Amino acid sequence: MGVDSIRAYCLSFPHATENLQWGDDLCFKIGGKIFATVSLDDPRLCFKCTPEAFAELIEREDIHPAPYVGRYKWVMLDRLDAVRWEELQELIRQSYEMVAAKAPKKKPVKRKSMRKRAASKSAQPTKRKRV
């Protein structure tokens, strides 16, 4: 497993996007909110966990609370192989689902129909010129 495998997996989720941030971090987002990051220079992976998974994962070697966001139950894997690939896929999927549940939803644009616009224009009083 490597960066390419993680990238392909993260982008397989509906509406997932990626962008490069903070120099060399590849960020995977849903609705503008990050659900996973992977550092390209020194491959490390960060993602959000459930409180139970967080408590269990930080007890393992090479896994610790992520800098700045650990208090929100994000972990950092110092090695991409710190967790088996099957387990990592499940953890990333859970991160995606938790973040997607809180990501802002796009609101449909309300547009007046042509009939309503025409009716509202005809209802407006017209100005008359004085001679």
Wavefront OBJ file of the C-alpha trace (Angstrom):
o trace
v 0.000 0.000 0.000
v 1.247 3.467 -0.834
v 0.173 7.014 -1.544
v -1.301 6.008 -4.926
v -3.491 3.311 -3.343
v -4.730 5.703 -0.659
v -5.387 8.408 -3.250
v -7.381 6.042 -5.472
v -9.399 4.795 -2.514
v -10.193 8.293 -1.175
v -11.266 9.514 -4.614
v -13.587 6.510 -5.037
v -16.097 8.064 -2.609
v -19.005 10.083 -4.043
v -18.172 13.782 -4.513
v -14.667 13.390 -3.032
v -12.116 15.910 -4.258
v -8.410 16.417 -3.713
v -6.061 19.356 -3.565
v -2.520 20.100 -2.486
v -2.313 22.205 0.681
v 0.334 23.286 3.153
v 3.182 22.567 0.755
v 3.167 18.800 0.311
v -0.078 17.530 1.865
v -2.627 15.942 -0.424
v -6.030 16.684 1.133
v -9.151 14.692 0.366
v -12.402 16.550 0.898
v -16.148 16.169 0.797
v -18.211 19.351 0.613
v -15.095 21.438 1.219
v -14.281 19.588 4.471
v -11.175 17.405 4.819
v -11.679 13.718 5.633
v -8.077 12.542 5.082
v -4.629 13.951 4.320
v -1.469 12.267 3.177
v 1.938 13.919 3.195
v 3.850 13.334 -0.029
v 7.437 14.021 1.081
v 7.407 11.891 4.225
v 4.331 9.673 3.730
v 2.070 10.092 6.744
v -1.675 9.770 6.858
v -4.230 11.665 8.958
v -7.947 10.974 9.268
v -10.877 11.429 11.651
v -11.957 8.565 13.946
v -14.800 7.645 16.210
v -13.911 8.232 19.874
v -13.639 4.458 20.401
v -11.335 3.910 17.408
v -9.244 6.939 18.408
v -8.644 5.563 21.909
v -7.661 2.166 20.514
v -5.459 3.459 17.665
v -3.329 5.853 19.713
v -2.256 2.886 21.863
v -0.543 1.358 18.824
v 3.016 1.949 17.716
v 3.513 4.686 15.071
v 0.009 6.139 15.597
v -0.667 9.251 17.664
v -3.128 12.155 17.908
v -2.728 14.392 14.853
v -1.117 17.782 15.500
v -3.660 20.605 15.961
v -6.720 18.367 15.433
v -6.085 15.450 17.776
v -8.627 16.885 20.207
v -11.243 16.360 17.478
v -10.298 12.646 17.294
v -7.957 12.822 14.309
v -5.003 10.414 14.243
v -1.699 10.488 12.386
v -0.025 7.360 11.098
v 3.739 7.891 10.953
v 3.989 4.962 8.537
v 1.406 4.064 5.908
v 1.730 0.400 6.889
v 1.034 1.032 10.596
v -2.428 -0.473 9.962
v -3.404 -3.370 7.672
v -4.823 -2.168 4.326
v -8.272 -3.698 4.949
v -8.539 -2.009 8.348
v -7.244 1.276 6.938
v -9.894 1.249 4.218
v -12.598 0.857 6.865
v -11.124 3.684 8.973
v -10.929 6.038 5.966
v -14.510 5.126 4.989
v -15.699 5.981 8.507
v -13.815 9.283 8.360
v -15.459 10.106 5.029
v -18.924 9.281 6.389
v -18.473 11.329 9.587
v -17.207 14.368 7.687
v -19.810 14.014 4.911
v -22.581 13.994 7.524
v -21.462 17.436 8.743
v -20.384 18.938 5.417
v -22.576 21.767 4.111
v -25.153 20.637 1.622
v -25.635 22.568 -1.595
v -28.923 24.387 -1.540
v -30.922 24.395 -4.758
v -31.107 27.796 -6.386
v -34.654 29.092 -6.299
v -35.602 30.799 -9.509
v -38.843 32.409 -10.410
v -40.523 30.843 -13.360
v -40.927 32.954 -16.480
v -44.678 33.110 -15.856
v -44.218 34.454 -12.311
v -41.654 37.029 -13.497
v -43.979 38.253 -16.240
v -46.880 38.462 -13.790
v -44.829 40.404 -11.247
v -43.646 42.869 -13.936
v -47.177 43.511 -15.182
v -48.374 44.107 -11.621
v -45.882 46.951 -11.139
v -47.212 50.440 -11.810
v -45.740 52.157 -14.809
v -44.381 55.684 -14.705
v -45.864 58.221 -17.051
v -44.115 61.161 -18.543
v -45.434 64.587 -17.809
v -45.717 66.902 -20.690
l 1 2 3 4 5 6 7 8 9 10 11 12 13 14 15 16 17 18 19 20 21 22 23 24 25 26 27 28 29 30 31 32 33 34 35 36 37 38 39 40 41 42 43 44 45 46 47 48 49 50 51 52 53 54 55 56 57 58 59 60 61 62 63 64 65 66 67 68 69 70 71 72 73 74 75 76 77 78 79 80 81 82 83 84 85 86 87 88 89 90 91 92 93 94 95 96 97 98 99 100 101 102 103 104 105 106 107 108 109 110 111 112 113 114 115 116 117 118 119 120 121 122 123 124 125 126 127 128 129 130 131
